[in-house]
Amino acid sequence: QQQVKQSPQSLIVQKGGISIINCAYENTAFDYFPWYQQFPGKGPALLIAIRPDVSEKKEGRFTISFNKSAKQFSLHIMDSQPGDSATYFCAASKMKFRDDKIIFGKGTRLHILP
Amino acid sequence: DTGVSQNPRHKITKRGQNVTFRCDPISEHNRLYWYRQTLGQGPEFLTYFQNEAQLEKSRLLSDRFSAERPKGSFSTLEIQRTEQGDSAMYLCASSLGLGQGGQPQHFGDGTRLSIL
């Protein structure tokens, strides 16, 4: 059972465009939704995260939109740059409990065309 | 600011051999997690520690796997009698657990294991 479903699997965007990655979750006990960015040969790095009591969070060019009733959230990368080319993982966890292991989606490989 | 450190970065071994990986978390972090990532997939949880206590183990962690965190600082993950299917990136993460709740996890760059 895949608890966090992510789409698309891969994405190609022109430089300056908007990259959008979508995720859906099943467990309503999740209370923390991070996005991780991973470059080849490196570990995942926390990019931005949101809790379900807000519908949107913006940090620089990165925005998370969160729809609690639909159990969906998405990452928007504005003015996408070649340096943003990486694999992005949405994830979920239960931060307010001891059981705060992260459940990851399968990832989206993003390529920004120069 | 010293991040999560993992050693070795790469390990190549023959099937049937034992391997051990080490993780040094961020110094003030009391929680330490191990994940496994196979090619083209997201990381999957294996186990985690709060201080020296191992609090949860995934069913992915067969009896050939053992993890320790003897003094609540660094941790080791050992795989005995390695199999082809063990080939993966093994990632360590740490966080500051506050009471019952947690804080964001920070990952190391992993140990890539290749089984010949």
Interface residues (C-beta under 8 A of the other chain):
Chain A: Q6 P34 Y36 G41 K42 G43 P44 A45 L46 A49 F89 A91 S93 M95 K96 F97 R98 D99 D100 K101 I102 I103 F104 G105 K106 G107
Chain B: V4 Q6 R31 Y33 Y35 G40 Q41 G42 P43 E44 F45 Y48 Q50 L55 E56 L91 A93 S95 G97 Q100 G101 G102 Q103 P104 Q105 H106 F107 G108 D109 G110
